[in-house]
Amino acid sequence: YVPVKAQWSNTDDPSVHEVVPQSFEFPLEKGTSIGGIVKNKKDEPIAGAKVSISLRGREGRIRYYVEHSVKTGADGKWRSDTMPRKLDGLFMGIEHPEYGPTDMWISSAPHLKHKLRDFSAVTILDDGVTVTGLVYDHQGEPIEKALLMTGRSGYFSRIARTDRHGRFEFKHCKFEPLYLSAQAPGKSPAVRRLRVYGSLLNGTKAIGTS
């Protein structure tokens, strides 16, 4: 069945004060299925890819709250059986340690709805890009074992540590703006927005003293 939830607001503002009923009936919708296959540029199936699925909708008090992930099998295929009939607002992210990640809003690619329904949707993962750089302090000295995190704004999905030369590396990054966070003991943290254009981007960032 499709996971749902209901919510009541209770604040000091009388206009938004809602009384929680003594009982409430959740009409559960029978889940429907979507699926597809993940391949690389050589048309080979990718096993073990993580397919993250997110869909949130609302009908009156009831809110749909689909939020889970599945892994592709040896044949690159994946499947989810707890989706509502309407796929409006569906977001999917696909990632694998050896490939660049990708994601999509189904609302911006409506033709994919039919392919997801008959399990013929094919997602191609490329090698991505390698992002390297240096972390140093304001005296120009490299910082060893600094913690680096990268991802989108507000969502850092990958981590790395600098070596004794202050060097870090992230492989298989996506061609898109990235946020890079750097932290080290005794130093104030730093965040930088990177625009990844080519096959290699060298980014350097100084971490200030706290």
RASULKA-V53317 format. One record per backbone hydrogen bond with DSSP energy under -1.0 kcal/mol. NH is the residue of the N-H (numbers start at 1). CO is the residue of the C=O. If there is no record, write none. Layout:
BEGIN
nh=[NH;NH]
co=[CO;CO]
END
This chain:
BEGIN
nh=[2;5;16;18;32;34;35;36;37;38;39;40;43;46;48;50;51;52;53;54;55;59;62;63;64;65;66;68;70;72;73;76;78;80;83;90;91;92;93;94;95;99;100;102;104;106;108;109;112;113;116;117;118;120;121;123;125;129;130;131;132;133;134;135;136;137;140;143;145;147;148;149;150;151;152;155;157;158;160;162;163;166;168;170;173;176;178;179;180;181;182;183;187;188;190;192;194;201;203;205;207;210]
co=[29;63;13;9;83;80;116;78;121;76;123;44;40;38;72;95;70;93;68;91;66;62;59;5;57;3;55;53;51;49;77;73;36;34;32;87;54;104;52;102;50;96;126;94;92;90;105;106;109;110;112;113;114;115;115;37;39;173;199;170;201;168;203;166;205;141;137;135;162;183;160;181;158;179;155;152;150;150;148;146;167;163;133;131;129;174;194;151;192;149;190;147;184;208;182;180;178;130;132;134;136;186]
END
